[in-house]
Amino acid sequence: MTSYRITLLPGDGIGPEITAVARQLLDAVSSKHGFELVYDEQPMGGAAIEATGEPLPTSTLEACKASDAVLLAAIGSPQYDNLPREKRPETGLLGLRSGLGLFANLRPVKIIASLVDASTLKREVIEGVDLIVVRELTGGVYFGTPKGRIEADGHVRGFNTMAYFDYEIDRIAKVGFDLAMQRGGKLCSVDKANVLDVSQLWRDRVEALHTASYPTVELSHMYVDNAAMQLVRAPKQFDVLLTSNLFGDILSDEAAMLSGSIGMLPSASLGAEGPGLFEPIHGSAPDIARQDKANPMAMVLSAAMLLRIGLQQEQAAAALEQSVDRVLAAGYRTGDLMAEGCTPLGCRAMGDQLLAALEG
């Protein structure tokens, strides 16, 4: 029997709750489809700070590197906001992405028919939306140097540097173009080339790659402010959105709300080689932690992406996605998705329904 090593990072807040649901479903679907998953649970984020004083212990990073795929739930809590930046949970996440060489973040947004009315946007605007945000993950303003704070002329000045090398743009653009070739054949590259030199380089490199290698893809360019507007005005125009780190961070959360809840959307972070990192795009939601209120479905759908992309287990991935569709079609909802006529469930009960749908 084929066996895969999976590093689990439950993290903080609702993380352990949704990890428990995802693991239960992964065990069931792997058994059903004839392969084995061996788990290695490691501390990350606030949980790691409490255990070791560091948001990303060396042992956790080494375990991730040795695995076939990594499944992360969520990290962070307001109680750590006053720590030095290098000690905060979010710094651990940046370190994990950098340590694994994960430069491409994929965030799909596909409207599930039974959740059309859960969105704050009109049905005719979001019905049929099926797009994916491709976000560069290890460059740009989050990683650029110099950065910091200095005193000058009696004032304190903070600064960060938005910077990209040509090869960083080329490799993320290739991911976007390859996805467009597999999907609807359209790629919209998002930048701010009218005012930022780094964005002009971004646009130039995307154009060059398009001409040289992907002439059949329909390429367009859009300034980030217009892209933000168009995502809520006419999201069906998009197939693949290619973005820098900062712009993708913002736009992907905006795109998430097309589905009605950030609790429904998974993501994958990939590098040139080695294990990928799969995680829901929502946060740790400490305000509802340990209250059995969390929506586990983004975590389950992240597990499906892990199966499909990380392990090439397509049938198992599709089975997990179908279980989510069936449960939602049957009218079961967690609090973030609750609507008139539906049945409210907590995190554990939703996991039970997903398991029943998977095994039914």
C-alpha positions as CSV (number, residue, x, y, z in Angstrom):
1,M,0.0,0.0,0.0
2,T,1.3,3.4,-0.9
3,S,2.1,5.5,2.2
4,Y,2.5,9.3,2.5
5,R,3.9,11.3,5.4
6,I,1.8,14.3,6.3
7,T,2.9,17.0,8.7
8,L,-0.1,18.5,10.6
9,L,0.2,22.0,12.0
10,P,-3.0,22.6,14.0
11,G,-1.7,26.0,15.3
12,D,-3.9,28.3,17.3
13,G,-7.5,29.3,17.9
14,I,-10.0,27.1,16.0
15,G,-7.0,25.3,14.4
16,P,-7.1,22.1,16.5
17,E,-10.9,21.8,16.0
18,I,-10.9,22.0,12.2
19,T,-7.7,19.8,12.1
20,A,-9.5,17.0,14.0
21,V,-12.4,17.1,11.4
22,A,-10.0,17.1,8.4
23,R,-7.9,14.3,9.8
24,Q,-11.1,12.2,10.4
25,L,-12.1,12.7,6.8
26,L,-8.6,12.1,5.4
27,D,-8.4,8.8,7.3
28,A,-11.7,7.7,5.8
29,V,-11.0,8.7,2.2
30,S,-7.5,7.3,2.2
31,S,-8.8,3.9,3.5
32,K,-11.5,4.0,0.9
33,H,-9.1,4.7,-2.0
34,G,-6.3,2.4,-1.0
35,F,-3.5,4.4,0.4
36,E,-2.1,5.3,3.8
37,L,-1.5,8.6,5.5
38,V,1.1,8.8,8.3
39,Y,0.8,12.0,10.4
40,D,3.4,14.0,12.2
41,E,1.8,16.7,14.3
42,Q,4.1,19.7,15.1
43,P,3.7,23.0,17.0
44,M,3.4,26.2,15.0
45,G,2.5,29.8,15.7
46,G,1.3,30.7,19.2
47,A,1.2,27.0,20.2
48,A,4.9,26.8,19.4
49,I,5.7,30.1,21.2
50,E,4.1,28.6,24.4
51,A,6.1,25.4,24.0
52,T,9.4,26.6,22.8
53,G,9.5,30.4,22.7
54,E,9.7,30.4,18.9
55,P,6.8,30.7,16.4
56,L,8.6,28.2,14.0
57,P,10.8,25.7,15.9
58,T,13.7,24.2,13.8
59,S,12.2,20.8,14.5
60,T,8.9,21.8,13.0
61,L,10.5,23.1,9.8
62,E,12.6,20.0,9.5
63,A,9.5,17.8,9.9
64,C,7.8,19.8,7.2
65,K,10.7,19.4,4.8
66,A,10.8,15.6,5.4
67,S,7.1,15.2,4.6
68,D,5.1,14.6,1.4
69,A,2.7,17.5,2.2
70,V,2.0,19.9,5.0
71,L,-1.5,20.7,6.2
72,L,-1.8,23.9,8.3
73,A,-4.9,25.0,10.1
74,A,-4.4,28.6,11.4
75,I,-2.1,30.6,13.5
76,G,-2.2,33.8,15.5
77,S,-3.9,35.5,18.5
78,P,-4.1,39.0,19.8
79,Q,-2.2,37.9,22.9
80,Y,1.0,37.8,20.8
81,D,0.6,41.2,19.1
82,N,2.9,42.9,21.6
83,L,5.8,40.5,21.1
84,P,8.7,41.7,19.0
85,R,7.9,41.1,15.3
86,E,10.4,38.3,15.0
87,K,8.7,36.4,17.7
88,R,5.1,36.7,16.5
89,P,3.1,33.8,15.0
90,E,2.9,35.5,11.6
91,T,6.7,35.7,11.4
92,G,6.7,31.9,11.8
93,L,4.4,31.5,8.8
94,L,6.7,33.7,6.7
95,G,9.6,31.6,7.8
96,L,7.8,28.4,6.9
97,R,7.0,29.6,3.4
98,S,10.6,30.8,2.9
99,G,12.1,27.7,4.4
100,L,10.1,25.4,2.1
101,G,10.7,27.7,-0.9
102,L,7.0,28.2,-1.5
103,F,6.8,31.0,-4.0
104,A,3.3,30.4,-5.5
105,N,0.0,30.6,-3.6
106,L,-3.1,29.3,-5.3
107,R,-6.5,30.5,-4.0
108,P,-9.5,29.2,-5.9
109,V,-12.9,30.8,-5.7
110,K,-15.7,28.7,-7.1
111,I,-19.3,29.5,-6.2
112,I,-21.2,26.5,-4.8
113,A,-24.7,26.5,-6.2
114,S,-26.3,26.0,-2.7
115,L,-24.4,29.0,-1.3
116,V,-25.3,31.6,-4.0
117,D,-27.6,33.4,-1.6
118,A,-25.1,33.4,1.2
119,S,-23.0,36.0,-0.6
120,T,-23.6,39.7,0.1
121,L,-23.6,40.3,-3.6
122,K,-26.5,39.8,-5.9
123,R,-27.1,36.3,-7.4
124,E,-26.7,37.5,-10.9
125,V,-23.3,38.9,-10.1
126,I,-21.7,35.8,-8.5
127,E,-23.6,32.9,-10.0
128,G,-21.1,30.9,-12.1
129,V,-18.0,32.5,-10.7
130,D,-14.9,30.2,-11.1
131,L,-11.6,32.0,-10.7
132,I,-8.2,31.5,-9.1
133,V,-5.8,34.0,-7.6
134,V,-2.1,33.2,-8.2
135,R,-0.2,35.1,-5.6
136,E,3.6,35.5,-5.5
137,L,4.5,34.5,-1.9
138,T,8.2,35.0,-1.1
139,G,9.1,38.4,-2.6
140,G,7.7,41.9,-2.7
141,V,7.2,44.3,0.2
142,Y,6.9,41.6,2.8
143,F,10.4,40.4,2.2
144,G,12.2,43.4,0.6
145,T,15.1,45.1,2.2
146,P,16.0,47.6,3.6
147,K,13.2,47.9,6.0
148,G,12.7,49.2,9.5
149,R,12.4,52.4,11.5
150,I,14.8,55.3,11.8
151,E,14.9,58.7,13.5
152,A,15.4,61.6,11.2
153,D,15.0,65.4,11.9
154,G,13.2,64.7,15.2
155,H,10.7,62.3,13.7
156,V,10.4,58.5,13.4
157,R,10.2,57.1,9.9
158,G,9.1,53.6,9.1
159,F,9.9,52.0,5.7
160,N,9.6,48.8,3.7
161,T,10.9,48.1,0.2
162,M,8.8,46.6,-2.5
163,A,11.3,44.7,-4.8
164,Y,11.3,41.9,-7.3
165,F,14.0,40.2,-9.3
166,D,13.1,39.3,-12.9
167,Y,13.4,35.6,-12.2
168,E,10.9,35.9,-9.3
169,I,8.3,37.4,-11.7
170,D,9.0,34.9,-14.4
171,R,8.5,31.9,-12.2
172,I,5.2,33.0,-10.7
173,A,4.0,34.2,-14.2
174,K,4.7,30.7,-15.5
175,V,2.5,29.2,-12.8
176,G,-0.3,31.6,-13.8
177,F,0.0,30.9,-17.5
178,D,0.2,27.2,-17.0
179,L,-3.0,27.3,-14.9
180,A,-4.7,29.5,-17.6
181,M,-3.8,26.9,-20.2
182,Q,-5.5,24.2,-18.0
183,R,-8.6,26.4,-17.3
184,G,-10.4,29.0,-19.4
185,G,-7.4,30.3,-21.3
186,K,-7.4,33.8,-19.7
187,L,-4.9,35.5,-17.5
188,C,-5.3,39.0,-15.9
189,S,-2.0,40.3,-14.4
190,V,-2.5,42.8,-11.6
191,D,-0.1,45.6,-11.0
192,K,0.3,49.4,-10.4
193,A,2.6,50.1,-13.3
194,N,1.4,53.7,-13.7
195,V,3.2,54.7,-10.5
196,L,5.5,51.9,-9.3
197,D,8.7,51.0,-11.1
198,V,8.6,47.5,-9.7
199,S,5.2,47.0,-11.2
200,Q,6.4,48.2,-14.6
201,L,9.1,45.5,-14.4
202,W,6.3,43.0,-13.5
203,R,4.3,44.0,-16.5
204,D,7.3,43.9,-18.9
205,R,8.3,40.4,-17.7
206,V,4.7,39.0,-18.0
207,E,4.4,40.5,-21.5
208,A,7.7,38.9,-22.5
209,L,6.8,35.5,-21.2
210,H,3.4,35.7,-22.9
211,T,5.0,36.5,-26.3
212,A,7.7,33.8,-26.0
213,S,5.8,30.9,-24.5
214,Y,2.0,31.4,-24.1
215,P,0.7,33.3,-27.2
216,T,-2.6,31.4,-27.1
217,V,-3.5,32.7,-23.6
218,E,-5.6,35.8,-23.6
219,L,-3.5,38.2,-21.5
220,S,-4.8,41.4,-19.9
221,H,-3.3,43.9,-17.4
222,M,-5.3,45.7,-14.7
223,Y,-4.3,48.2,-12.1
224,V,-4.8,46.8,-8.6
225,D,-7.4,49.5,-7.6
226,N,-9.5,48.7,-10.7
227,A,-9.1,44.9,-10.0
228,A,-10.5,45.4,-6.5
229,M,-13.5,47.2,-8.0
230,Q,-14.0,44.7,-10.8
231,L,-14.0,41.7,-8.4
232,V,-17.2,43.0,-6.8
233,R,-18.7,44.5,-10.0
234,A,-18.2,41.7,-12.5
235,P,-16.2,38.8,-11.1
236,K,-17.2,36.4,-13.9
237,Q,-14.8,38.2,-16.2
238,F,-11.8,36.6,-14.4
239,D,-10.3,33.2,-14.9
240,V,-6.7,33.4,-13.5
241,L,-5.6,36.5,-11.6
242,L,-1.8,36.9,-11.3
243,T,-0.6,39.1,-8.4
244,S,2.3,40.2,-6.4
245,N,2.5,39.3,-2.7
246,L,0.9,42.4,-1.3
247,F,-1.8,42.8,-4.0
248,G,-2.7,39.1,-3.8
249,D,-2.9,39.2,0.0
250,I,-5.6,41.8,-0.3
251,L,-7.5,40.8,-3.4
252,S,-7.7,37.1,-2.5
253,D,-9.5,38.0,0.8
254,E,-11.9,40.2,-1.2
255,A,-12.5,37.4,-3.6
256,A,-13.2,35.0,-0.8
257,M,-16.3,37.0,0.2
258,L,-17.8,36.3,-3.2
259,S,-18.5,32.8,-1.8
260,G,-20.4,34.2,1.2
261,S,-17.8,33.2,3.8
262,I,-14.1,33.2,4.2
263,G,-14.7,29.9,6.0
264,M,-15.2,28.1,2.6
265,L,-12.0,28.7,0.8
266,P,-8.8,26.6,0.7
267,S,-5.3,27.4,-0.6
268,A,-2.1,25.8,-1.7
269,S,1.4,27.2,-1.5
270,L,3.9,25.5,-3.8
271,G,7.6,25.6,-4.7
272,A,9.7,24.3,-7.5
273,E,10.3,21.1,-5.5
274,G,9.6,19.6,-2.1
275,P,6.3,19.4,-0.2
276,G,3.5,21.9,-0.7
277,L,1.7,23.7,2.1
278,F,-2.1,23.5,2.2
279,E,-4.3,25.7,4.4
280,P,-7.6,27.5,4.7
281,I,-7.3,31.2,4.0
282,H,-9.2,32.2,7.1
283,G,-7.5,33.1,10.4
284,S,-7.5,31.4,13.8
285,A,-10.7,33.1,15.0
286,P,-9.8,33.1,18.7
287,D,-13.1,34.7,19.6
288,I,-14.9,31.4,18.8
289,A,-12.1,28.9,19.7
290,R,-13.0,25.9,21.7
291,Q,-16.8,26.7,21.4
292,D,-17.5,24.2,18.6
293,K,-18.6,27.0,16.3
294,A,-15.9,26.8,13.6
295,N,-16.6,26.1,10.0
296,P,-14.3,23.1,9.1
297,M,-15.1,23.1,5.4
298,A,-12.2,25.3,4.1
299,M,-9.9,23.0,6.0
300,V,-11.5,20.0,4.4
301,L,-11.2,21.6,1.0
302,S,-7.6,22.4,1.7
303,A,-7.1,18.7,2.5
304,A,-8.7,17.9,-0.9
305,M,-6.1,20.3,-2.6
306,L,-3.4,18.4,-0.6
307,L,-4.7,15.1,-2.1
308,R,-5.0,16.4,-5.6
309,I,-1.9,18.6,-5.9
310,G,0.4,17.2,-3.2
311,L,-0.2,13.5,-3.6
312,Q,-1.8,13.2,-7.0
313,Q,-4.8,11.4,-5.5
314,E,-7.5,12.8,-7.8
315,Q,-10.3,10.5,-7.0
316,A,-9.9,10.9,-3.2
317,A,-9.7,14.7,-3.6
318,A,-12.9,14.7,-5.7
319,A,-14.6,12.5,-3.0
320,L,-13.9,15.1,-0.3
321,E,-15.2,17.9,-2.4
322,Q,-18.3,16.0,-3.3
323,S,-19.0,15.4,0.4
324,V,-18.9,19.2,1.0
325,D,-21.3,19.7,-1.9
326,R,-23.7,17.1,-0.6
327,V,-23.8,18.4,2.9
328,L,-24.4,21.9,1.8
329,A,-27.1,20.8,-0.7
330,A,-28.8,19.0,2.2
331,G,-29.1,22.3,4.0
332,Y,-26.6,21.9,6.8
333,R,-24.8,25.1,7.8
334,T,-22.3,26.4,10.4
335,G,-23.1,29.8,11.9
336,D,-21.1,31.8,9.3
337,L,-23.3,30.4,6.5
338,M,-26.6,30.1,8.3
339,A,-29.7,30.9,6.3
340,E,-33.5,30.5,6.8
341,G,-34.7,27.0,6.4
342,C,-31.2,25.5,7.0
343,T,-30.1,23.2,9.9
344,P,-27.4,24.8,12.2
345,L,-24.5,22.6,13.1
346,G,-21.3,23.0,15.2
347,C,-17.9,22.0,14.0
348,R,-17.9,18.4,15.2
349,A,-21.5,17.8,14.0
350,M,-20.6,19.2,10.6
351,G,-17.6,16.8,10.5
352,D,-20.0,13.9,11.3
353,Q,-22.2,15.0,8.4
354,L,-19.3,15.3,6.0
355,L,-18.1,11.8,7.0
356,A,-21.5,10.4,6.5
357,A,-21.7,12.0,3.0
358,L,-18.2,10.7,2.2
359,E,-19.1,7.1,3.2
360,G,-22.6,7.1,1.9
